[in-house]
Amino acid sequence: MESVTNQHRICREIVSHKTRPKGNKHFIVIRMYSNRDKIVKKANEQTTEIEDEVAKAFFELENKKVDSPEDIKKVKLCSARYYSEGDKKVLHVTVPYPLFALVRKNYLTIVPYLENKFKCTVALTARRTILSKYEKRKGSEKRPYSRTLTSVHNSYLEDIIYPYEILGRRIRVKVDGTQIFKIHLKEEDRKGIEGRLEALALLYKTMTNRILSFEFVKGVEGEKKKKPKKDSRKEGKKKTKEEKKE
């Protein structure tokens, strides 16, 4: 086979075995794949070395024995980039929003494999779009809340913390005006995520310019038990029945 360039990796997949009409010889139909098939970009855009390496890792993961290989074959990436500060290093991979449900479904398979391969913290997020409130729109068309700055930033936080749950959020404002966003997590999840928090906070700061501070709390904090609403109609009917009896 011809030599393959660094930007493209040829991947073979046996599709079917067919028998020739004459003789008992078999031949194999082979599909050829390149890293470009795993990366969603415009035709004129070139891929980086990191993106090619991540795409190559996805190809390798497909060939391994996993629970749902068909779902992993559908997963693609938009971009991949390293962020580092001192000893902290994180690899940020963005995925098309329609495919992010498949990523979450196979999160515990994809992320550990990428972290073992690249020897750093890996965070997967969906690609989201922020629309300006000053942008002109047709007629009475309103901007969807999912496209606002606040909603997108909150969704990014949920993406990097996944599969762990956020119990509460607080904003602390210092004397100089800087804001620190305190995130409350379950005490039970400390072992699984504590070692990744510094790298995830670095990534979130570069993405949103927000400073994060994580705290582990016992029980469910910030969630008050909702009292059942009283139905005024039923109460009125009860009163009328009691008046009639009297």
N, C-alpha and C positions, 0 to 999 in steps of 0.2 A: 504494500500500500504506500501511496505517496506520503511524504512528510507533511505533518500538520503544523500550521502556524500557531503561535502562542495565543492568539486571540480566539481561535476556533478549535474546538475539540470534537472529534468525530466519535459518535456513539452509535453502536450497532444494536439493533433490536431484531430478533427473529420473529417475523410476523406469521409465517405459515410454512408448512412443508408440503410441497406438491410433488406428485409423481409424473414423470414424463410419459407421454402416450406410448413410446417405444422403449422397452427395457424397464428394469427395476431401479434405475438410478434416481436419487432424490436431489432436489436443488432447494436452496434457501433464498427466500426473498428478504432483503436487508434494507431497512430504512436508515438514512443518514441524518444525524442530528448535529447541530452546532450550538455553541453557547448563546448565540443570538436568538435561538428559539425560546430560551428561558427568560430573556430580558425584553421588557416592553419599553421601547423608545421610538422616537421618530426616525424616519428613514435616513435622514442626514446626520443624526446624532451618533457619535462614536461611544463605545463602551470603554470603561476603565479596567485596569488590571484586577482591581478588587471585585468588580462586578462579574468579570469572567471567572474568577476563582469561586465566588459564591454559586454561580450557575453550574460550574463543574461539580461542586459539592452536592447540589440538588440532583444532578444526573447520577452521581455515585449512590446517593440515598435511595433512588428509585430501584437500583439493582440489588439492594440489600433486602433481607426479609423483614418487612414491616407489616403492621396490621392492615393498613389501607393503601397499597401502592398506587391504585388508580387515582386517589385524591391527590397524592403527592406529585403525580405526573402533570396534573393540571395547574399546580402552583407555579407562578412566575414572579419575577421581581422587577421593580421599576428602577431602583438605584441602591447602591451600597457604598458606605463611607465609614472611615475610622474617625473616632474622636478620642483624644488623649490629653491628659493633664497630670503630670507627675507620674505616679504609679498607676493611675486609673486609666483604663483603656476599654473602649466599647465599640462594637461593630453595629452600625445602624442599617437595617435592611428594610426598605419600603416595598409594599406589595400592593397591587391594584385592589381597590376597595371591593369589587365584586368577588374576588378570590380570597378575601381575608377570613371569611367564614370557614373555608377549608383549612387555612393556616391555624386557626384557633382549635379546630377539631383535631388536628395532628400536632399541636404545639409541643407536647411532651416528647414527641419523636424528633421534630425538626431542630428545636433549639439546643437540646443536649448534644446532638450530633455536630452542629455548627460550632458550639463552644469547645468541644473536644478537638475539632479540626483546626480552628483558628486561635485557640489558647487565649481567649478573652471573653468578656461578657458580650452576649448577642441580644439585641432587642429588635423585635419585628413590629412594625406599625403599618397601618393602612395609609394609602395616599389620599389626602383630603384637600378640599379646595375652600379657601376663605374668600367670601365676597364682601366688597366694601359697601357700607350702608349709603355712601354717596353716589354709588353707581346708578346710572339711569336705567329704568325698566319700563316695559311696555304697560301702559294703562295703570291698572290697580294691582299689578303683580307685586307680590311681597317677597322679601328675601327669606328663604327657609332658615329656621333656627339652626339646623345642622350645619349651615355654611357661615355662621357667625364666628367671630374670633374666640369668644368664651367657650362655645360648644366644641370647637375643634381642639382647643388646648386641653379641655377636660377629657375629650376622647383620646388624645395622645397619652395622657396620664394613665387611663384605663388600659390602653394597649401595652404600655411598657411594664405595668404591674401584673398583667394577666399571667397566670391563672389565679392569682390571689385577689381577695376582695378588699375594697376600701371601706372602712367602717365610718369614718368621719373626716371632715376637712375644716381647718381653721386658718384664718389669715391674721398674722401678727405684724403690726406696723411699728417700726422702730421710731426713735426720736428724729432721725435724719430723713425719714420718709420711706425707707426701703421696706419692702414687703417680703415676709417669709411665709410660705404656704406649708402648714403643718398637715401631714397626712397620717391618719391613724389606721394601723393594720392590726390584724389579730395576733395575739401572743402565740398562738399555735403555729403560725406561719414563719416564726423567727428563723428556724433552722434552714428553711428552704430559700429564703430571699435575703437574709441579712447580709450575706457576702456580696450581693449584687447591687445594693442600694446606692453606694457612693458612685458607681459607674452610671447607674440609671439617672441619678440626680444631675450628673454632669451632662448627660445627653439631653435631658429635659430643659436644662438651662440654655443650652445652645439652640434648641428648637424654639423655645418660647420666651426666653429671657426671664424665667421665673426661678426663684430659689426655693428648693424643697427641703423639708425637714421631716424625717419619718419617726414615728413613735409607735411602740407596740402596747396595746391595751388589752385588758382581760374583759371578756364579755362583749356585749354589743353596746358601744358607746355612741351617743348622738342619735339613737333611735328610740324615741319615746313611744310607749304603747298608745295607740290611737283608741280613744273612747268611741264606742259605737254611737252613731248619730241617732238622736231621738226623732221619731216620726211624729210630727205635730198632728197629722190627720188621725192616726191611731189614738193619740191622747185625747183628741177632741171627741172621737166616737165613744171612748170609755166614759168621758164626763157626761155625755148626753144619755148614755145607758143608765148611769148611776142616778142622774136626775129623774129619769122616768120611773125608776124603781121607787124612789122616795115619794 
